[in-house]
Amino acid sequence: MENSKLNRINELAKLAKERALTAEELSERDALRREYIAEWREGAKQVLDNTYLVTPDGKKHKLEKRKK
């Protein structure tokens, strides 16, 4: 995520502590938060896709996707 968008999220959070946000500011904050969370989840998935478990006998096993 671009640094300017992160700064804007922080500005809106600070404003929310000082006063009530307008409807436009609320929608902007929600959109930025959704974008941030989507990027964070994608990064977490990439880390987990490249994670291996090493057993005591030295064998590597790729993490399996969790069954629901």
Predicted model as a PDB file, atoms N, CA, C, CB and O in Angstrom, pLDDT in the B-factor column:
MODEL        1                                                                  
ATOM      1  N   MET A   1       0.855  -1.169   0.000  1.00 81.00           N  
ATOM      2  CA  MET A   1       0.000   0.000   0.000  1.00 81.00           C  
ATOM      3  C   MET A   1       0.900   1.230   0.000  1.00 81.00           C  
ATOM      4  CB  MET A   1      -0.972  -0.001   1.226  1.00 81.00           C  
ATOM      5  O   MET A   1       1.949   1.267   0.643  1.00 81.00           O  
ATOM      6  N   GLU A   2       0.464   2.196  -0.719  1.00 89.00           N  
ATOM      7  CA  GLU A   2       1.228   3.432  -0.826  1.00 89.00           C  
ATOM      8  C   GLU A   2       1.294   4.136   0.523  1.00 89.00           C  
ATOM      9  CB  GLU A   2       0.610   4.358  -1.882  1.00 89.00           C  
ATOM     10  O   GLU A   2       0.351   4.097   1.313  1.00 89.00           O  
ATOM     11  N   ASN A   3       2.419   4.774   0.764  1.00 92.00           N  
ATOM     12  CA  ASN A   3       2.623   5.477   2.027  1.00 92.00           C  
ATOM     13  C   ASN A   3       1.606   6.598   2.210  1.00 92.00           C  
ATOM     14  CB  ASN A   3       4.039   6.040   2.096  1.00 92.00           C  
ATOM     15  O   ASN A   3       1.191   6.878   3.335  1.00 92.00           O  
ATOM     16  N   SER A   4       1.205   7.237   1.125  1.00 93.00           N  
ATOM     17  CA  SER A   4       0.237   8.336   1.227  1.00 93.00           C  
ATOM     18  C   SER A   4      -1.125   7.822   1.714  1.00 93.00           C  
ATOM     19  CB  SER A   4       0.082   9.044  -0.139  1.00 93.00           C  
ATOM     20  O   SER A   4      -1.827   8.516   2.450  1.00 93.00           O  
ATOM     21  N   LYS A   5      -1.490   6.610   1.302  1.00 93.00           N  
ATOM     22  CA  LYS A   5      -2.765   6.042   1.747  1.00 93.00           C  
ATOM     23  C   LYS A   5      -2.707   5.677   3.226  1.00 93.00           C  
ATOM     24  CB  LYS A   5      -3.127   4.803   0.910  1.00 93.00           C  
ATOM     25  O   LYS A   5      -3.678   5.871   3.957  1.00 93.00           O  
ATOM     26  N   LEU A   6      -1.565   5.147   3.665  1.00 93.00           N  
ATOM     27  CA  LEU A   6      -1.410   4.838   5.086  1.00 93.00           C  
ATOM     28  C   LEU A   6      -1.470   6.114   5.922  1.00 93.00           C  
ATOM     29  CB  LEU A   6      -0.082   4.098   5.336  1.00 93.00           C  
ATOM     30  O   LEU A   6      -2.075   6.138   6.994  1.00 93.00           O  
ATOM     31  N   ASN A   7      -0.843   7.160   5.425  1.00 94.00           N  
ATOM     32  CA  ASN A   7      -0.893   8.447   6.129  1.00 94.00           C  
ATOM     33  C   ASN A   7      -2.325   8.961   6.222  1.00 94.00           C  
ATOM     34  CB  ASN A   7      -0.007   9.486   5.419  1.00 94.00           C  
ATOM     35  O   ASN A   7      -2.724   9.521   7.243  1.00 94.00           O  
ATOM     36  N   ARG A   8      -3.091   8.769   5.159  1.00 95.00           N  
ATOM     37  CA  ARG A   8      -4.487   9.228   5.160  1.00 95.00           C  
ATOM     38  C   ARG A   8      -5.319   8.424   6.163  1.00 95.00           C  
ATOM     39  CB  ARG A   8      -5.100   9.109   3.742  1.00 95.00           C  
ATOM     40  O   ARG A   8      -6.170   8.988   6.849  1.00 95.00           O  
ATOM     41  N   ILE A   9      -5.082   7.124   6.253  1.00 94.00           N  
ATOM     42  CA  ILE A   9      -5.785   6.304   7.250  1.00 94.00           C  
ATOM     43  C   ILE A   9      -5.488   6.846   8.643  1.00 94.00           C  
ATOM     44  CB  ILE A   9      -5.365   4.803   7.143  1.00 94.00           C  
ATOM     45  O   ILE A   9      -6.392   6.981   9.468  1.00 94.00           O  
ATOM     46  N   ASN A  10      -4.225   7.154   8.900  1.00 95.00           N  
ATOM     47  CA  ASN A  10      -3.838   7.678  10.206  1.00 95.00           C  
ATOM     48  C   ASN A  10      -4.446   9.048  10.478  1.00 95.00           C  
ATOM     49  CB  ASN A  10      -2.330   7.760  10.305  1.00 95.00           C  
ATOM     50  O   ASN A  10      -4.850   9.334  11.605  1.00 95.00           O  
ATOM     51  N   GLU A  11      -4.514   9.893   9.457  1.00 96.00           N  
ATOM     52  CA  GLU A  11      -5.148  11.215   9.613  1.00 96.00           C  
ATOM     53  C   GLU A  11      -6.618  11.066   9.987  1.00 96.00           C  
ATOM     54  CB  GLU A  11      -5.015  12.042   8.312  1.00 96.00           C  
ATOM     55  O   GLU A  11      -7.117  11.753  10.878  1.00 96.00           O  
ATOM     56  N   LEU A  12      -7.306  10.157   9.290  1.00 96.00           N  
ATOM     57  CA  LEU A  12      -8.725   9.947   9.574  1.00 96.00           C  
ATOM     58  C   LEU A  12      -8.931   9.361  10.970  1.00 96.00           C  
ATOM     59  CB  LEU A  12      -9.347   9.025   8.521  1.00 96.00           C  
ATOM     60  O   LEU A  12      -9.906   9.694  11.643  1.00 96.00           O  
ATOM     61  N   ALA A  13      -8.030   8.499  11.405  1.00 95.00           N  
ATOM     62  CA  ALA A  13      -8.136   7.938  12.755  1.00 95.00           C  
ATOM     63  C   ALA A  13      -7.961   9.033  13.799  1.00 95.00           C  
ATOM     64  CB  ALA A  13      -7.090   6.826  12.969  1.00 95.00           C  
ATOM     65  O   ALA A  13      -8.666   9.055  14.808  1.00 95.00           O  
ATOM     66  N   LYS A  14      -7.030   9.931  13.557  1.00 96.00           N  
ATOM     67  CA  LYS A  14      -6.799  11.037  14.479  1.00 96.00           C  
ATOM     68  C   LYS A  14      -8.018  11.962  14.517  1.00 96.00           C  
ATOM     69  CB  LYS A  14      -5.537  11.826  14.071  1.00 96.00           C  
ATOM     70  O   LYS A  14      -8.443  12.403  15.585  1.00 96.00           O  
ATOM     71  N   LEU A  15      -8.569  12.246  13.342  1.00 96.00           N  
ATOM     72  CA  LEU A  15      -9.761  13.097  13.281  1.00 96.00           C  
ATOM     73  C   LEU A  15     -10.941  12.453  14.015  1.00 96.00           C  
ATOM     74  CB  LEU A  15     -10.141  13.377  11.816  1.00 96.00           C  
ATOM     75  O   LEU A  15     -11.717  13.138  14.681  1.00 96.00           O  
ATOM     76  N   ALA A  16     -11.064  11.134  13.885  1.00 95.00           N  
ATOM     77  CA  ALA A  16     -12.180  10.433  14.520  1.00 95.00           C  
ATOM     78  C   ALA A  16     -12.100  10.541  16.037  1.00 95.00           C  
ATOM     79  CB  ALA A  16     -12.197   8.962  14.099  1.00 95.00           C  
ATOM     80  O   ALA A  16     -13.128  10.526  16.713  1.00 95.00           O  
ATOM     81  N   LYS A  17     -10.888  10.649  16.577  1.00 96.00           N  
ATOM     82  CA  LYS A  17     -10.736  10.810  18.022  1.00 96.00           C  
ATOM     83  C   LYS A  17     -11.091  12.223  18.463  1.00 96.00           C  
ATOM     84  CB  LYS A  17      -9.309  10.476  18.447  1.00 96.00           C  
ATOM     85  O   LYS A  17     -11.515  12.436  19.599  1.00 96.00           O  
ATOM     86  N   GLU A  18     -10.919  13.184  17.569  1.00 96.00           N  
ATOM     87  CA  GLU A  18     -11.170  14.587  17.898  1.00 96.00           C  
ATOM     88  C   GLU A  18     -12.622  14.990  17.683  1.00 96.00           C  
ATOM     89  CB  GLU A  18     -10.275  15.475  17.074  1.00 96.00           C  
ATOM     90  O   GLU A  18     -13.181  15.766  18.458  1.00 96.00           O  
ATOM     91  N   ARG A  19     -13.228  14.457  16.624  1.00 95.00           N  
ATOM     92  CA  ARG A  19     -14.598  14.839  16.285  1.00 95.00           C  
ATOM     93  C   ARG A  19     -15.236  13.709  15.482  1.00 95.00           C  
ATOM     94  CB  ARG A  19     -14.630  16.180  15.481  1.00 95.00           C  
ATOM     95  O   ARG A  19     -14.567  12.752  15.092  1.00 95.00           O  
ATOM     96  N   ALA A  20     -16.528  13.833  15.246  1.00 95.00           N  
ATOM     97  CA  ALA A  20     -17.232  12.851  14.429  1.00 95.00           C  
ATOM     98  C   ALA A  20     -16.856  13.074  12.961  1.00 95.00           C  
ATOM     99  CB  ALA A  20     -18.781  12.955  14.634  1.00 95.00           C  
ATOM    100  O   ALA A  20     -16.764  14.210  12.496  1.00 95.00           O  
ATOM    101  N   LEU A  21     -16.645  11.990  12.257  1.00 94.00           N  
ATOM    102  CA  LEU A  21     -16.300  12.077  10.839  1.00 94.00           C  
ATOM    103  C   LEU A  21     -17.558  12.298  10.007  1.00 94.00           C  
ATOM    104  CB  LEU A  21     -15.564  10.800  10.375  1.00 94.00           C  
ATOM    105  O   LEU A  21     -18.645  11.850  10.372  1.00 94.00           O  
ATOM    106  N   THR A  22     -17.396  12.992   8.887  1.00 95.00           N  
ATOM    107  CA  THR A  22     -18.510  13.190   7.963  1.00 95.00           C  
ATOM    108  C   THR A  22     -18.766  11.877   7.226  1.00 95.00           C  
ATOM    109  CB  THR A  22     -18.212  14.354   6.956  1.00 95.00           C  
ATOM    110  O   THR A  22     -17.956  10.951   7.282  1.00 95.00           O  
ATOM    111  N   ALA A  23     -19.880  11.813   6.548  1.00 96.00           N  
ATOM    112  CA  ALA A  23     -20.238  10.611   5.798  1.00 96.00           C  
ATOM    113  C   ALA A  23     -19.188  10.318   4.725  1.00 96.00           C  
ATOM    114  CB  ALA A  23     -21.633  10.770   5.154  1.00 96.00           C  
ATOM    115  O   ALA A  23     -18.839   9.162   4.488  1.00 96.00           O  
ATOM    116  N   GLU A  24     -18.691  11.370   4.084  1.00 96.00           N  
ATOM    117  CA  GLU A  24     -17.671  11.198   3.046  1.00 96.00           C  
ATOM    118  C   GLU A  24     -16.371  10.655   3.645  1.00 96.00           C  
ATOM    119  CB  GLU A  24     -17.407  12.535   2.325  1.00 96.00           C  
ATOM    120  O   GLU A  24     -15.736   9.771   3.071  1.00 96.00           O  
ATOM    121  N   GLU A  25     -15.986  11.191   4.798  1.00 95.00           N  
ATOM    122  CA  GLU A  25     -14.772  10.725   5.465  1.00 95.00           C  
ATOM    123  C   GLU A  25     -14.917   9.281   5.941  1.00 95.00           C  
ATOM    124  CB  GLU A  25     -14.435  11.635   6.647  1.00 95.00           C  
ATOM    125  O   GLU A  25     -13.964   8.504   5.871  1.00 95.00           O  
ATOM    126  N   LEU A  26     -16.094   8.924   6.420  1.00 95.00           N  
ATOM    127  CA  LEU A  26     -16.341   7.547   6.856  1.00 95.00           C  
ATOM    128  C   LEU A  26     -16.219   6.565   5.695  1.00 95.00           C  
ATOM    129  CB  LEU A  26     -17.728   7.431   7.492  1.00 95.00           C  
ATOM    130  O   LEU A  26     -15.618   5.499   5.834  1.00 95.00           O  
ATOM    131  N   SER A  27     -16.790   6.929   4.558  1.00 96.00           N  
ATOM    132  CA  SER A  27     -16.724   6.033   3.402  1.00 96.00           C  
ATOM    133  C   SER A  27     -15.294   5.930   2.884  1.00 96.00           C  
ATOM    134  CB  SER A  27     -17.662   6.522   2.283  1.00 96.00           C  
ATOM    135  O   SER A  27     -14.861   4.857   2.465  1.00 96.00           O  
ATOM    136  N   GLU A  28     -14.559   7.038   2.910  1.00 95.00           N  
ATOM    137  CA  GLU A  28     -13.158   7.008   2.487  1.00 95.00           C  
ATOM    138  C   GLU A  28     -12.335   6.128   3.426  1.00 95.00           C  
ATOM    139  CB  GLU A  28     -12.574   8.437   2.443  1.00 95.00           C  
ATOM    140  O   GLU A  28     -11.522   5.320   2.978  1.00 95.00           O  
ATOM    141  N   ARG A  29     -12.552   6.291   4.734  1.00 95.00           N  
ATOM    142  CA  ARG A  29     -11.836   5.487   5.724  1.00 95.00           C  
ATOM    143  C   ARG A  29     -12.126   3.996   5.544  1.00 95.00           C  
ATOM    144  CB  ARG A  29     -12.216   5.929   7.141  1.00 95.00           C  
ATOM    145  O   ARG A  29     -11.215   3.169   5.591  1.00 95.00           O  
ATOM    146  N   ASP A  30     -13.398   3.664   5.340  1.00 96.00           N  
ATOM    147  CA  ASP A  30     -13.775   2.259   5.161  1.00 96.00           C  
ATOM    148  C   ASP A  30     -13.142   1.666   3.910  1.00 96.00           C  
ATOM    149  CB  ASP A  30     -15.293   2.123   5.087  1.00 96.00           C  
ATOM    150  O   ASP A  30     -12.675   0.528   3.933  1.00 96.00           O  
ATOM    151  N   ALA A  31     -13.123   2.429   2.817  1.00 96.00           N  
ATOM    152  CA  ALA A  31     -12.520   1.938   1.573  1.00 96.00           C  
ATOM    153  C   ALA A  31     -11.022   1.728   1.751  1.00 96.00           C  
ATOM    154  CB  ALA A  31     -12.784   2.920   0.416  1.00 96.00           C  
ATOM    155  O   ALA A  31     -10.479   0.722   1.294  1.00 96.00           O  
ATOM    156  N   LEU A  32     -10.350   2.670   2.410  1.00 95.00           N  
ATOM    157  CA  LEU A  32      -8.908   2.534   2.641  1.00 95.00           C  
ATOM    158  C   LEU A  32      -8.611   1.353   3.553  1.00 95.00           C  
ATOM    159  CB  LEU A  32      -8.337   3.821   3.247  1.00 95.00           C  
ATOM    160  O   LEU A  32      -7.641   0.626   3.337  1.00 95.00           O  
ATOM    161  N   ARG A  33      -9.438   1.162   4.566  1.00 95.00           N  
ATOM    162  CA  ARG A  33      -9.243   0.023   5.475  1.00 95.00           C  
ATOM    163  C   ARG A  33      -9.429  -1.305   4.747  1.00 95.00           C  
ATOM    164  CB  ARG A  33     -10.218   0.110   6.657  1.00 95.00           C  
ATOM    165  O   ARG A  33      -8.651  -2.238   4.946  1.00 95.00           O  
ATOM    166  N   ARG A  34     -10.459  -1.390   3.904  1.00 96.00           N  
ATOM    167  CA  ARG A  34     -10.688  -2.632   3.152  1.00 96.00           C  
ATOM    168  C   ARG A  34      -9.497  -2.939   2.252  1.00 96.00           C  
ATOM    169  CB  ARG A  34     -11.979  -2.529   2.309  1.00 96.00           C  
ATOM    170  O   ARG A  34      -9.064  -4.087   2.155  1.00 96.00           O  
ATOM    171  N   GLU A  35      -8.967  -1.906   1.592  1.00 95.00           N  
ATOM    172  CA  GLU A  35      -7.816  -2.083   0.713  1.00 95.00           C  
ATOM    173  C   GLU A  35      -6.597  -2.540   1.513  1.00 95.00           C  
ATOM    174  CB  GLU A  35      -7.504  -0.775  -0.038  1.00 95.00           C  
ATOM    175  O   GLU A  35      -5.877  -3.445   1.092  1.00 95.00           O  
ATOM    176  N   TYR A  36      -6.369  -1.909   2.669  1.00 95.00           N  
ATOM    177  CA  TYR A  36      -5.236  -2.265   3.513  1.00 95.00           C  
ATOM    178  C   TYR A  36      -5.331  -3.715   3.981  1.00 95.00           C  
ATOM    179  CB  TYR A  36      -5.158  -1.328   4.718  1.00 95.00           C  
ATOM    180  O   TYR A  36      -4.350  -4.456   3.919  1.00 95.00           O  
ATOM    181  N   ILE A  37      -6.507  -4.116   4.445  1.00 96.00           N  
ATOM    182  CA  ILE A  37      -6.696  -5.481   4.940  1.00 96.00           C  
ATOM    183  C   ILE A  37      -6.538  -6.496   3.819  1.00 96.00           C  
ATOM    184  CB  ILE A  37      -8.074  -5.629   5.589  1.00 96.00           C  
ATOM    185  O   ILE A  37      -5.962  -7.563   4.034  1.00 96.00           O  
ATOM    186  N   ALA A  38      -7.035  -6.187   2.632  1.00 97.00           N  
ATOM    187  CA  ALA A  38      -6.898  -7.102   1.494  1.00 97.00           C  
ATOM    188  C   ALA A  38      -5.419  -7.302   1.151  1.00 97.00           C  
ATOM    189  CB  ALA A  38      -7.670  -6.559   0.260  1.00 97.00           C  
ATOM    190  O   ALA A  38      -4.988  -8.425   0.889  1.00 97.00           O  
ATOM    191  N   GLU A  39      -4.651  -6.222   1.152  1.00 96.00           N  
ATOM    192  CA  GLU A  39      -3.215  -6.336   0.864  1.00 96.00           C  
ATOM    193  C   GLU A  39      -2.492  -7.089   1.969  1.00 96.00           C  
ATOM    194  CB  GLU A  39      -2.591  -4.949   0.686  1.00 96.00           C  
ATOM    195  O   GLU A  39      -1.583  -7.872   1.692  1.00 96.00           O  
ATOM    196  N   TRP A  40      -2.886  -6.860   3.224  1.00 96.00           N  
ATOM    197  CA  TRP A  40      -2.257  -7.561   4.341  1.00 96.00           C  
ATOM    198  C   TRP A  40      -2.527  -9.066   4.240  1.00 96.00           C  
ATOM    199  CB  TRP A  40      -2.774  -7.006   5.692  1.00 96.00           C  
ATOM    200  O   TRP A  40      -1.622  -9.879   4.427  1.00 96.00           O  
ATOM    201  N   ARG A  41      -3.772  -9.424   3.944  1.00 96.00           N  
ATOM    202  CA  ARG A  41      -4.118 -10.849   3.819  1.00 96.00           C  
ATOM    203  C   ARG A  41      -3.340 -11.517   2.688  1.00 96.00           C  
ATOM    204  CB  ARG A  41      -5.626 -11.012   3.578  1.00 96.00           C  
ATOM    205  O   ARG A  41      -2.878 -12.649   2.831  1.00 96.00           O  
ATOM    206  N   GLU A  42      -3.199 -10.820   1.575  1.00 96.00           N  
ATOM    207  CA  GLU A  42      -2.447 -11.369   0.442  1.00 96.00           C  
ATOM    208  C   GLU A  42      -0.994 -11.604   0.840  1.00 96.00           C  
ATOM    209  CB  GLU A  42      -2.523 -10.421  -0.778  1.00 96.00           C  
ATOM    210  O   GLU A  42      -0.418 -12.634   0.489  1.00 96.00           O  
ATOM    211  N   GLY A  43      -0.404 -10.677   1.556  1.00 96.00           N  
ATOM    212  CA  GLY A  43       0.972 -10.839   2.020  1.00 96.00           C  
ATOM    213  C   GLY A  43       1.108 -11.998   2.986  1.00 96.00           C  
ATOM    214  O   GLY A  43       2.078 -12.754   2.923  1.00 96.00           O  
ATOM    215  N   ALA A  44       0.138 -12.143   3.881  1.00 95.00           N  
ATOM    216  CA  ALA A  44       0.160 -13.257   4.833  1.00 95.00           C  
ATOM    217  C   ALA A  44       0.042 -14.589   4.104  1.00 95.00           C  
ATOM    218  CB  ALA A  44      -0.976 -13.113   5.863  1.00 95.00           C  
ATOM    219  O   ALA A  44       0.713 -15.556   4.465  1.00 95.00           O  
ATOM    220  N   LYS A  45      -0.807 -14.647   3.080  1.00 93.00           N  
ATOM    221  CA  LYS A  45      -0.942 -15.879   2.287  1.00 93.00           C  
ATOM    222  C   LYS A  45       0.366 -16.221   1.587  1.00 93.00           C  
ATOM    223  CB  LYS A  45      -2.072 -15.735   1.250  1.00 93.00           C  
ATOM    224  O   LYS A  45       0.742 -17.391   1.520  1.00 93.00           O  
ATOM    225  N   GLN A  46       1.058 -15.221   1.066  1.00 94.00           N  
ATOM    226  CA  GLN A  46       2.332 -15.470   0.387  1.00 94.00           C  
ATOM    227  C   GLN A  46       3.371 -16.011   1.359  1.00 94.00           C  
ATOM    228  CB  GLN A  46       2.848 -14.186  -0.273  1.00 94.00           C  
ATOM    229  O   GLN A  46       4.141 -16.907   1.012  1.00 94.00           O  
ATOM    230  N   VAL A  47       3.397 -15.473   2.572  1.00 94.00           N  
ATOM    231  CA  VAL A  47       4.339 -15.967   3.582  1.00 94.00           C  
ATOM    232  C   VAL A  47       4.021 -17.425   3.903  1.00 94.00           C  
ATOM    233  CB  VAL A  47       4.282 -15.096   4.874  1.00 94.00           C  
ATOM    234  O   VAL A  47       4.924 -18.259   3.961  1.00 94.00           O  
ATOM    235  N   LEU A  48       2.753 -17.732   4.110  1.00 92.00           N  
ATOM    236  CA  LEU A  48       2.378 -19.101   4.451  1.00 92.00           C  
ATOM    237  C   LEU A  48       2.608 -20.068   3.292  1.00 92.00           C  
ATOM    238  CB  LEU A  48       0.924 -19.148   4.876  1.00 92.00           C  
ATOM    239  O   LEU A  48       2.934 -21.234   3.518  1.00 92.00           O  
ATOM    240  N   ASP A  49       2.443 -19.601   2.066  1.00 92.00           N  
ATOM    241  CA  ASP A  49       2.700 -20.451   0.908  1.00 92.00           C  
ATOM    242  C   ASP A  49       4.177 -20.820   0.794  1.00 92.00           C  
ATOM    243  CB  ASP A  49       2.240 -19.755  -0.365  1.00 92.00           C  
ATOM    244  O   ASP A  49       4.519 -21.843   0.201  1.00 92.00           O  
ATOM    245  N   ASN A  50       5.044 -19.996   1.356  1.00 92.00           N  
ATOM    246  CA  ASN A  50       6.482 -20.248   1.296  1.00 92.00           C  
ATOM    247  C   ASN A  50       7.039 -20.747   2.621  1.00 92.00           C  
ATOM    248  CB  ASN A  50       7.211 -18.992   0.881  1.00 92.00           C  
ATOM    249  O   ASN A  50       8.243 -20.656   2.861  1.00 92.00           O  
ATOM    250  N   THR A  51       6.177 -21.272   3.482  1.00 92.00           N  
ATOM    251  CA  THR A  51       6.595 -21.768   4.792  1.00 92.00           C  
ATOM    252  C   THR A  51       6.614 -23.294   4.773  1.00 92.00           C  
ATOM    253  CB  THR A  51       5.651 -21.244   5.912  1.00 92.00           C  
ATOM    254  O   THR A  51       5.683 -23.939   4.291  1.00 92.00           O  
ATOM    255  N   TYR A  52       7.687 -23.847   5.302  1.00 93.00           N  
ATOM    256  CA  TYR A  52       7.847 -25.291   5.390  1.00 93.00           C  
ATOM    257  C   TYR A  52       8.083 -25.689   6.834  1.00 93.00           C  
ATOM    258  CB  TYR A  52       9.005 -25.774   4.497  1.00 93.00           C  
ATOM    259  O   TYR A  52       8.712 -24.960   7.600  1.00 93.00           O  
ATOM    260  N   LEU A  53       7.568 -26.858   7.195  1.00 92.00           N  
ATOM    261  CA  LEU A  53       7.848 -27.427   8.506  1.00 92.00           C  
ATOM    262  C   LEU A  53       8.983 -28.426   8.337  1.00 92.00           C  
ATOM    263  CB  LEU A  53       6.574 -28.105   9.129  1.00 92.00           C  
ATOM    264  O   LEU A  53       8.992 -29.216   7.393  1.00 92.00           O  
ATOM    265  N   VAL A  54       9.935 -28.385   9.252  1.00 93.00           N  
ATOM    266  CA  VAL A  54      11.046 -29.327   9.200  1.00 93.00           C  
ATOM    267  C   VAL A  54      10.878 -30.286  10.359  1.00 93.00           C  
ATOM    268  CB  VAL A  54      12.435 -28.599   9.255  1.00 93.00           C  
ATOM    269  O   VAL A  54      10.843 -29.875  11.519  1.00 93.00           O  
ATOM    270  N   THR A  55      10.774 -31.575  10.038  1.00 92.00           N  
ATOM    271  CA  THR A  55      10.620 -32.595  11.060  1.00 92.00           C  
ATOM    272  C   THR A  55      11.977 -32.902  11.688  1.00 92.00           C  
ATOM    273  CB  THR A  55       9.990 -33.873  10.468  1.00 92.00           C  
ATOM    274  O   THR A  55      13.012 -32.548  11.124  1.00 92.00           O  
ATOM    275  N   PRO A  56      11.984 -33.556  12.849  1.00 94.00           N  
ATOM    276  CA  PRO A  56      13.262 -33.870  13.505  1.00 94.00           C  
ATOM    277  C   PRO A  56      14.221 -34.695  12.639  1.00 94.00           C  
ATOM    278  CB  PRO A  56      12.996 -34.615  14.785  1.00 94.00           C  
ATOM    279  O   PRO A  56      15.437 -34.624  12.823  1.00 94.00           O  
ATOM    280  N   ASP A  57      13.682 -35.473  11.701  1.00 94.00           N  
ATOM    281  CA  ASP A  57      14.564 -36.263  10.835  1.00 94.00           C  
ATOM    282  C   ASP A  57      15.081 -35.447   9.642  1.00 94.00           C  
ATOM    283  CB  ASP A  57      13.824 -37.504  10.332  1.00 94.00           C  
ATOM    284  O   ASP A  57      15.798 -35.984   8.798  1.00 94.00           O  
ATOM    285  N   GLY A  58      14.726 -34.154   9.563  1.00 92.00           N  
ATOM    286  CA  GLY A  58      15.275 -33.267   8.549  1.00 92.00           C  
ATOM    287  C   GLY A  58      14.436 -33.115   7.289  1.00 92.00           C  
ATOM    288  O   GLY A  58      14.838 -32.396   6.374  1.00 92.00           O  
ATOM    289  N   LYS A  59      13.292 -33.766   7.216  1.00 93.00           N  
ATOM    290  CA  LYS A  59      12.441 -33.655   6.028  1.00 93.00           C  
ATOM    291  C   LYS A  59      11.624 -32.360   6.092  1.00 93.00           C  
ATOM    292  CB  LYS A  59      11.501 -34.888   5.908  1.00 93.00           C  
ATOM    293  O   LYS A  59      11.144 -31.943   7.146  1.00 93.00           O  
ATOM    294  N   LYS A  60      11.492 -31.749   4.909  1.00 93.00           N  
ATOM    295  CA  LYS A  60      10.683 -30.532   4.803  1.00 93.00           C  
ATOM    296  C   LYS A  60       9.290 -30.892   4.304  1.00 93.00           C  
ATOM    297  CB  LYS A  60      11.352 -29.497   3.855  1.00 93.00           C  
ATOM    298  O   LYS A  60       9.130 -31.706   3.394  1.00 93.00           O  
ATOM    299  N   HIS A  61       8.294 -30.274   4.913  1.00 91.00           N  
ATOM    300  CA  HIS A  61       6.905 -30.475   4.506  1.00 91.00           C  
ATOM    301  C   HIS A  61       6.251 -29.116   4.323  1.00 91.00           C  
ATOM    302  CB  HIS A  61       6.126 -31.331   5.551  1.00 91.00           C  
ATOM    303  O   HIS A  61       6.302 -28.260   5.205  1.00 91.00           O  
ATOM    304  N   LYS A  62       5.645 -28.937   3.175  1.00 90.00           N  
ATOM    305  CA  LYS A  62       4.930 -27.688   2.904  1.00 90.00           C  
ATOM    306  C   LYS A  62       3.664 -27.659   3.763  1.00 90.00           C  
ATOM    307  CB  LYS A  62       4.578 -27.551   1.377  1.00 90.00           C  
ATOM    308  O   LYS A  62       3.029 -28.689   3.987  1.00 90.00           O  
ATOM    309  N   LEU A  63       3.313 -26.476   4.236  1.00 84.00           N  
ATOM    310  CA  LEU A  63       2.077 -26.338   5.001  1.00 84.00           C  
ATOM    311  C   LEU A  63       0.894 -26.667   4.114  1.00 84.00           C  
ATOM    312  CB  LEU A  63       1.940 -24.916   5.583  1.00 84.00           C  
ATOM    313  O   LEU A  63       0.839 -26.266   2.951  1.00 84.00           O  
ATOM    314  N   GLU A  64      -0.050 -27.399   4.673  1.00 84.00           N  
ATOM    315  CA  GLU A  64      -1.252 -27.722   3.916  1.00 84.00           C  
ATOM    316  C   GLU A  64      -2.336 -26.701   4.257  1.00 84.00           C  
ATOM    317  CB  GLU A  64      -1.734 -29.173   4.220  1.00 84.00           C  
ATOM    318  O   GLU A  64      -2.379 -26.156   5.359  1.00 84.00           O  
ATOM    319  N   LYS A  65      -3.200 -26.463   3.289  1.00 82.00           N  
ATOM    320  CA  LYS A  65      -4.307 -25.547   3.541  1.00 82.00           C  
ATOM    321  C   LYS A  65      -5.246 -26.183   4.546  1.00 82.00           C  
ATOM    322  CB  LYS A  65      -5.058 -25.193   2.230  1.00 82.00           C  
ATOM    323  O   LYS A  65      -5.474 -27.392   4.540  1.00 82.00           O  
ATOM    324  N   ARG A  66      -5.778 -25.345   5.399  1.00 80.00           N  
ATOM    325  CA  ARG A  66      -6.661 -25.816   6.463  1.00 80.00           C  
ATOM    326  C   ARG A  66      -8.001 -26.227   5.885  1.00 80.00           C  
ATOM    327  CB  ARG A  66      -6.851 -24.734   7.537  1.00 80.00           C  
ATOM    328  O   ARG A  66      -8.566 -25.535   5.037  1.00 80.00           O  
ATOM    329  N   LYS A  67      -8.499 -27.349   6.348  1.00 84.00           N  
ATOM    330  CA  LYS A  67      -9.813 -27.822   5.906  1.00 84.00           C  
ATOM    331  C   LYS A  67     -10.872 -27.186   6.781  1.00 84.00           C  
ATOM    332  CB  LYS A  67      -9.910 -29.376   5.961  1.00 84.00           C  
ATOM    333  O   LYS A  67     -10.710 -27.077   7.996  1.00 84.00           O  
ATOM    334  N   LYS A  68     -11.956 -26.770   6.152  1.00 78.00           N  
ATOM    335  CA  LYS A  68     -13.036 -26.110   6.890  1.00 78.00           C  
ATOM    336  C   LYS A  68     -14.013 -27.113   7.399  1.00 78.00           C  
ATOM    337  CB  LYS A  68     -13.747 -25.091   6.027  1.00 78.00           C  
ATOM    338  O   LYS A  68     -14.994 -26.747   8.046  1.00 78.00           O  
TER     339      LYS A  68                                                      
ENDMDL                                                                          
END                                                                             
